[in-house]
Amino acid sequence: MKSHRRERNPATQMIIGLFVIGIGMLFLLDNLGWVDLDLRVHIVPTVLIGVGILKVLQTRTQSGVIVGGALIVVGALIMLKSLGFLHIDWRTLWPLLLIGAGVAVVIKSTMQRASPQQDGLSLDKDSSDNVINITAIMGAHKNRVLSQDFRGGEITAIMGGSDLDLRQASINGDAVLNLFAFCGGITIKVPVDWIVLLEGTPIMGGFEEKTMPPAAGSVPKRLILRGYVIMGGVEVRN
């Protein structure tokens, strides 16, 4: 359980702050007329690169590194092309990105097959794994966990949604879920005897808890939610 009880990384928090300050300064300089920003050239790829770096720093899984790296690559390609350093047609670029996404899926599948217990990946509808690793990109993912020794895991939602049902699961002490939502949403349903602690950082997004407090005298079972919500939302209810 010690591996789950990790404090927030101060370096990551500093990167978030500096990134938000930098974006704000760019908009301020643009409004003052000192610079001429092009949303397509400057802001969008910068956000993608920043989000990718944040994901790489936040994740504990190899699949999370792949997702973060993909965001960085896409942002860099868009910026290089828009600035004129990369001379490639979009009709050629988007199939390359699609191929890259397919390669990432194959690599992820290979790693899971070679080491099925490494990430504790849970993608089945009625999975009973103790540790989960869910990724939803431009799509919806629904998962139900039945484990009686749930320990947490990681959920990533990018321009998509994830619905995690834990109402038939149980915790022995504490469990930690690392969340990362970018232009997406995550919904978590928990049992009535769980205590939910929100320790995440919303950036133009939000965490919302709609759970009822457990009955007095019950054995404490704590679900700790950490991570980042960027232009998205996380909802927890029972």
Backbone torsions as a table, in degrees:
resi	resn	phi	psi	omega
1	MET	NA	-19.3	-177.9
2	LYS	-63.1	-31.5	-178.2
3	SER	-66.1	-21.9	-179.6
4	HIS	-86.4	-24.1	-175.3
5	ARG	-88.2	74.7	-177.8
6	ARG	-115.0	131.7	179.9
7	GLU	-73.9	162.7	177.8
8	ARG	-62.8	141.6	-179.6
9	ASN	-78.6	116.3	-179.5
10	PRO	-60.5	-34.3	179.4
11	ALA	-63.3	-40.3	178.1
12	THR	-64.6	-43.4	178.2
13	GLN	-61.3	-37.8	178.8
14	MET	-66.6	-40.8	178.2
15	ILE	-61.4	-42.1	178.2
16	ILE	-60.4	-47.9	-179.3
17	GLY	-60.7	-45.7	-179.9
18	LEU	-64.9	-36.9	179.6
19	PHE	-66.0	-45.3	179.2
20	VAL	-64.7	-40.4	177.9
21	ILE	-61.7	-43.1	-179.7
22	GLY	-62.3	-43.9	178.1
23	ILE	-63.4	-42.8	178.7
24	GLY	-63.0	-39.6	178.3
25	MET	-64.6	-38.9	178.5
26	LEU	-62.4	-44.5	178.5
27	PHE	-65.5	-38.6	179.3
28	LEU	-64.0	-45.9	178.9
29	LEU	-64.0	-35.3	177.9
30	ASP	-67.4	-42.1	179.3
31	ASN	-66.9	-31.1	177.8
32	LEU	-79.8	-8.1	179.0
33	GLY	81.9	11.1	-179.3
34	TRP	-81.3	-27.3	175.3
35	VAL	-133.2	158.1	178.8
36	ASP	-115.2	99.3	-176.6
37	LEU	-87.4	138.5	171.3
38	ASP	-107.9	117.1	-175.5
39	LEU	-54.9	-41.0	-177.6
40	ARG	-69.8	-36.4	-174.5
41	VAL	-82.5	-41.8	-169.8
42	HIS	-102.9	-52.3	-168.3
43	ILE	-76.1	-52.8	-174.1
44	VAL	-58.9	-53.4	179.1
45	PRO	-64.7	-32.5	177.6
46	THR	-63.8	-41.8	177.7
47	VAL	-63.3	-44.2	179.7
48	LEU	-60.8	-44.4	179.8
49	ILE	-65.1	-44.0	179.3
50	GLY	-62.5	-43.5	178.8
51	VAL	-65.0	-39.4	178.2
52	GLY	-62.4	-43.6	177.8
53	ILE	-62.5	-42.6	179.5
54	LEU	-62.4	-40.2	179.4
55	LYS	-64.8	-42.9	179.0
56	VAL	-61.6	-40.6	-179.4
57	LEU	-71.8	-29.6	-174.0
58	GLN	-87.3	-29.4	-170.2
59	THR	-73.5	155.9	174.1
60	ARG	-116.6	5.6	-175.7
61	THR	-122.4	158.1	177.3
62	GLN	-68.0	-35.1	178.6
63	SER	-65.1	-34.6	177.1
64	GLY	-66.1	-36.8	175.8
65	VAL	-63.8	-39.2	178.8
66	ILE	-63.3	-44.6	179.8
67	VAL	-63.3	-46.8	179.1
68	GLY	-62.3	-42.7	178.2
69	GLY	-62.6	-37.8	178.5
70	ALA	-63.7	-40.8	178.1
71	LEU	-63.4	-40.9	178.6
72	ILE	-63.0	-44.3	-178.9
73	VAL	-64.3	-45.5	179.7
74	VAL	-61.5	-45.5	178.5
75	GLY	-61.7	-41.1	179.7
76	ALA	-66.1	-40.8	179.2
77	LEU	-63.9	-43.0	179.2
78	ILE	-62.8	-43.1	-179.1
79	MET	-66.5	-44.9	-179.5
80	LEU	-62.9	-40.8	179.1
81	LYS	-68.1	-43.0	-178.8
82	SER	-65.9	-31.9	179.3
83	LEU	-83.9	-5.6	177.2
84	GLY	89.3	7.0	179.3
85	PHE	-85.8	-18.2	-179.7
86	LEU	-120.3	112.9	-176.7
87	HIS	-100.7	86.5	179.4
88	ILE	-145.7	140.4	-177.7
89	ASP	-78.3	146.3	179.9
90	TRP	-60.6	-30.5	178.8
91	ARG	-66.0	-22.1	174.8
92	THR	-91.8	-32.6	-174.7
93	LEU	-71.9	-44.0	-174.3
94	TRP	-67.8	-34.7	173.1
95	PRO	-63.7	-33.7	177.2
96	LEU	-64.3	-40.4	176.7
97	LEU	-64.8	-38.6	178.3
98	LEU	-64.6	-41.7	177.4
99	ILE	-63.0	-42.0	178.2
100	GLY	-60.5	-40.1	177.9
101	ALA	-63.9	-40.3	177.5
102	GLY	-64.5	-40.8	177.8
103	VAL	-61.9	-40.2	178.6
104	ALA	-62.2	-39.8	178.7
105	VAL	-64.7	-42.5	179.6
106	VAL	-63.2	-44.5	179.4
107	ILE	-61.7	-43.3	179.9
108	LYS	-61.8	-43.7	179.0
109	SER	-63.6	-39.5	179.5
110	THR	-64.5	-42.6	179.4
111	MET	-64.7	-37.7	179.2
112	GLN	-66.7	-39.1	-179.4
113	ARG	-69.7	-36.9	-178.8
114	ALA	-74.2	-34.9	-179.1
115	SER	-138.8	78.5	-172.9
116	PRO	-64.7	-21.6	-178.3
117	GLN	-96.5	-2.6	-172.9
118	GLN	-65.4	-48.7	-178.3
119	ASP	-101.9	-10.9	-176.0
120	GLY	60.5	40.6	-174.1
121	LEU	-65.5	137.0	-179.2
122	SER	-130.5	105.4	-179.0
123	LEU	-120.0	-6.7	-179.8
124	ASP	-79.1	152.3	-176.4
125	LYS	-63.0	-40.2	-177.7
126	ASP	-111.8	44.1	-177.3
127	SER	-68.1	149.2	176.8
128	SER	-122.9	23.8	-179.5
129	ASP	-67.5	150.4	179.5
130	ASN	-79.0	-28.5	-178.7
131	VAL	-127.3	134.4	-177.1
132	ILE	-116.6	156.6	174.4
133	ASN	-144.9	100.4	-173.3
134	ILE	-115.0	133.2	177.2
135	THR	-128.7	123.5	177.6
136	ALA	-123.3	112.4	-179.3
137	ILE	-121.5	115.6	179.8
138	MET	53.8	41.9	179.2
139	GLY	-169.8	178.2	-178.8
140	ALA	-109.9	140.7	179.8
141	HIS	-131.3	125.1	176.7
142	LYS	-118.5	134.3	-176.3
143	ASN	-144.0	139.4	176.8
144	ARG	-122.0	128.3	-178.0
145	VAL	-109.7	132.3	-178.8
146	LEU	-112.4	3.2	-175.3
147	SER	-59.7	138.2	176.0
148	GLN	-94.0	5.1	174.9
149	ASP	-137.0	54.4	-177.1
150	PHE	-68.9	131.3	-176.0
151	ARG	-115.9	-6.7	178.7
152	GLY	114.7	-147.1	-178.0
153	GLY	145.7	-145.4	-175.0
154	GLU	-144.2	138.2	176.7
155	ILE	-128.4	129.2	177.7
156	THR	-123.2	126.7	177.7
157	ALA	-130.3	113.5	-179.8
158	ILE	-121.4	111.1	-176.9
159	MET	52.8	36.6	179.9
160	GLY	-156.5	-169.8	-177.8
161	GLY	-138.1	150.4	176.9
162	SER	-130.4	131.2	179.8
163	ASP	-119.7	110.7	-177.6
164	LEU	-110.6	123.3	-179.1
165	ASP	-106.7	111.0	179.9
166	LEU	-111.2	14.0	-171.4
167	ARG	-67.3	-20.0	177.8
168	GLN	-105.2	10.1	179.2
169	ALA	-98.2	171.9	178.3
170	SER	-143.2	157.7	-178.6
171	ILE	-123.3	140.0	172.0
172	ASN	-103.4	83.2	-177.6
173	GLY	100.9	-113.7	-178.2
174	ASP	-115.8	150.2	172.1
175	ALA	-136.0	144.6	-177.2
176	VAL	-122.0	127.5	174.5
177	LEU	-112.8	121.5	173.8
178	ASN	-89.8	123.4	-176.4
179	LEU	-114.1	143.6	175.1
180	PHE	-145.0	110.0	-179.0
181	ALA	-123.5	122.0	177.5
182	PHE	-124.6	111.1	-175.5
183	CYS	54.0	36.9	-179.8
184	GLY	-148.5	-178.6	-177.8
185	GLY	-135.7	150.7	178.3
186	ILE	-130.2	127.8	176.5
187	THR	-117.5	130.2	-178.4
188	ILE	-125.9	126.7	177.6
189	LYS	-108.7	125.8	-173.9
190	VAL	-121.7	160.0	175.5
191	PRO	-66.5	162.9	-175.8
192	VAL	-73.8	-15.7	-178.3
193	ASP	-98.6	13.9	178.0
194	TRP	-98.4	145.9	171.2
195	ILE	-102.7	128.5	-177.5
196	VAL	-106.6	125.7	177.4
197	LEU	-113.8	122.3	179.7
198	LEU	-96.6	117.6	178.4
199	GLU	-124.2	18.6	-177.5
200	GLY	-82.3	170.0	179.5
201	THR	-118.7	111.3	176.5
202	PRO	-87.1	136.4	176.3
203	ILE	-125.4	103.0	-173.4
204	MET	54.8	34.5	177.9
205	GLY	-147.9	-163.6	-178.6
206	GLY	-161.0	151.3	169.7
207	PHE	-104.7	135.7	179.9
208	GLU	-136.3	124.7	178.8
209	GLU	-109.8	127.7	-179.6
210	LYS	-124.3	32.1	-177.2
211	THR	-90.6	152.3	173.2
212	MET	-89.4	143.1	179.4
213	PRO	-64.5	144.3	179.4
214	PRO	-67.5	160.7	-179.7
215	ALA	-65.6	147.9	179.9
216	ALA	-65.0	139.2	178.8
217	GLY	90.1	-6.1	179.6
218	SER	-76.5	155.6	179.4
219	VAL	-68.8	126.5	-177.2
220	PRO	-61.9	127.5	173.8
221	LYS	-129.9	109.9	-171.4
222	ARG	-109.7	129.6	171.6
223	LEU	-107.7	116.7	-178.0
224	ILE	-102.0	123.6	-179.2
225	LEU	-106.7	120.8	179.2
226	ARG	-126.7	160.6	176.8
227	GLY	131.8	-157.3	-171.7
228	TYR	-135.9	139.0	175.4
229	VAL	-122.1	112.3	-175.5
230	ILE	-114.4	110.7	-178.6
231	MET	53.4	41.5	-179.8
232	GLY	-151.4	-161.5	-178.1
233	GLY	-152.9	150.7	174.2
234	VAL	-125.7	129.4	179.8
235	GLU	-125.7	131.2	178.0
236	VAL	-120.8	130.4	179.5
237	ARG	-151.1	163.2	175.2
238	ASN	-131.8	NA	NA
